[in-house]
Amino acid sequence: MSESKTSSGKISILLVGIFLFGILGQVSTATSVEQNMSQPDTYITQFGPGFAETEIASVSDNLDVPRDLEFHPSPSRQNELWVVNRATDSVTIVHNAGQTNQLSEHRLDSNRNHFMEEVSAIAFGDWHQEFDYQFATAQESRNTYNGQGNPNNFMGPALWPSSLSHFAEENQDPGGLLGSHIDMLHESPFGMGIAHDSENVYWYNDGYYEELVRYDFQEDHDTGEDDHSDGQVRRYADISLTRTPGVPGHMEMNHDNGILYIADTGAGRVIWVNTSDPGVTTNIMGDETQMEPLAEYSEVTGVEWGVLANGLSSPSGVALHQGILFISQNGNGKITGYNLDEDGKGIEKSRTVNTNAGSIMGLEVGPDGKLWYVDSQNNLVIRIDPYDDSDYDEVRDSMDAYPNNSLLWSDNDGDGFADQQGTDISDDCPEIAGSSVLGSLGCTDSDGDSWADANDEYPLDETQWVDSDGDGYGDNQTGIDPDRCPSVAGYSEFDRMGCPDADEDGYSDPSGDWNVEDGADAFPTKDTQWKDSDSDGFGDNPSPAYLSDDCPSVSGSSTQDLLGCMDSDSDGWSDDGDAFNDDPSQWLDSDLDGYGDNPGPASMPDYCPNEWGNSTFSLLGCPDSDGDGWSDIEDSHPDINQLWSDSDGDGYADQEGTGQSDDCPEVFGTSSQDRVGCIDSDGDSWSDEGDYYPLDSSRHSKSLLPTIVILASLVLVASVAAYVVMRKQ
């Protein structure tokens, strides 16, 4: 009895070489961390990405030069492993193989020295009502009864019951029937391999005659009997096989298409035979190779066959599972898995792994889908336990940086991006750890903006990375110094960056979505001006800049004394420099007298522009000494403010009410006594009208004495009258 155990000295960690070329051929242009989880058609599950070799049975289970193994086909006995031992001509049966409740038993038939002498192979056949599933064995012997007699070549395949109440149980006493075997045919010494076809038909590797033989036991003769007369034997002379002594050449039948696979050990090859091809059959009954009475003994030629693989080192074990043919190589301890073509006659792909076997022979794929083999030299049954490979990329999960993606498996620089190329998480800098995810993946990103330095036009600015128009300003609008015109090269830098700037003053030219109000250059062709805060057409920059605005914060249209200042009367002169803010015809008043320098027809023209004046009539703005509104130039009486004109030019004013007023303003006159400025013909200062003698300058009025006498008389009369009245009172 032996429990399944893993020996540290016998576990090999087989890191299988990755077929990069084959895998990369499947790579798509984009993949995710978890993708491509389906098993590829050519993936060999039994090898996985590497495996441990677990010891299942050993000498403690009575293994002694084991050469082949096969699981019992019954569903109720599926974990029951049968192993044939050459040294003891026996069978070790391992129940619950590989499980915690595993146990084994060793069975030796009493007549094994003939019916199982030098046993080399085992093959289970059809189910039998009495015997359960039958099985057949091949014997590498010329029939010496384990050295007790001379070889007579009376040897061939033996048929057995697998019922545990029959095999090595019935007819075990000496001198009785011939043990528990249920049939045997004897035309093939040195049997090197055996495979079941159907019913009681088996294919046999005849190592003595080195050819393929088909045996049909027909009806078994029951346990211990010896009637072989119904047997049918057909020799396939065209199928030449080469024996290597002591190394079985096992066989496996594909029951779906009738293709038989044979390990041609001595020739270092694996061949296939189309057993469905009838070929040409020739009766050879009575040939010297016939050792007993038979129902048929014939030779078949002309069947279809071919070489599947060659150049192998003593191929021995053969196992077929889900389109994969496994071949063990006894010469080097390797196992090769072949992905077969659809017709089973060619190979799509193969993969070879190493084992720790000293002398590997029989192979079997167990109910668990794992590969099992016998090590004849070390007396072991080994189960190959592949490491977990969730994504079937032939890299074990524990060593796979991406265990759920068959296209990816390593990240040597540890930055989270895969070394394998062609996917959307492939590392563009696989030898240098990097965090970039834009431009290139997994490369150095000095500013941490996710763009690789090699693709980042601003490798030290985390807010910018691309400059589409090549003008030195980045496209990212939320970054530092963003290019507001990312598709058009420009070098503006103040109002907005990276836009066209025709005059190269740093301010951008206005455009459809960016005007002067937004900050565009108010003077796009003048490099000394760019801003017009008050929008009056004059620039904020002071002289000598072009059209410098003397009032930059107040909109104005002045163009003469100052530029861009308020000009209420729109005469070109600023209000501050315009002496007449509301009069567009005047602006200067050089003598500051309130009258403009501009002559008529300008309003309020100063007739004495260079001399202060206060005249307000006729000649404006000239000196007016008497303040009567008339300039001294025109004022006939410049020192008398009530007088200013003398129409008749006689020196007396036209204005009335003064001592200088002309009583005859329309007539020149020199009178000054009775009336002023009237005609005085005799020049005596009395006007002709008031001169009693207008032509006599010596006198001008008649005598007054009579008048005086009359007046005196009147006064006297009045006085006397007044006295009389007083006396009476």
Secondary structure, DSSP 4 states (H G I P E B T S, - for coil): ----B--GGG-----PPP-HHHHHTT--S---SSB--SPPTT--TTTTTSEEEEEEE-GGGT-SSEEEEEE---GGGTT-EEEEETTTTEEEEEETTTSTT-EEEEE--TTHHHHTTTEEEEEEEEEETTTEEEEEEEE--SS-TTTTS-----B--EEEE--TTTTTTTT-STTSS-TT--EE--B-SSEEEEEE-STTEEEEEETTTTEEEEEE--S---TT----TT-EEEEEEEEE---BTTB---EEEETTTTEEEEEEGGGTEEEEEETT---EEEE-TT-TT--S--SEEEEEE---EEEEEES-SSEEEEEEETTEEEEEETTTTEEEEEEE-TTSSSEEEEEEEE---SSEEEEEE-TTS-EEEEETTTTEEEEEEEPP-TT-SSS-GGG-SSTTBTT----TT-SSSBSS-SSTTB-SSTTS-----BSSSSS--TTSSSB-GGG-SSTT-TT----TT-SS-BS-TTSSSBBSSTTS-----SSSBSS--TT-SSSPPPBTTB-GGGT--SSTT-TT----TT-SSSBSSPTTSTTB-SSTTS-----SSSSSS--TT-SSS-TTT-S-TT-TT----TT-SSSBSSPTTSSSB-SSTTS-----BSSTTS--TT-SSB-TTT-SSTT-TT----TT-SSSBSSSSSTTB-SSTTS-----SSSSSS--TTSSSS-TTT-SSTT-TT--S---HHHHHHHHHHHHHHHHHHHHHHHH-
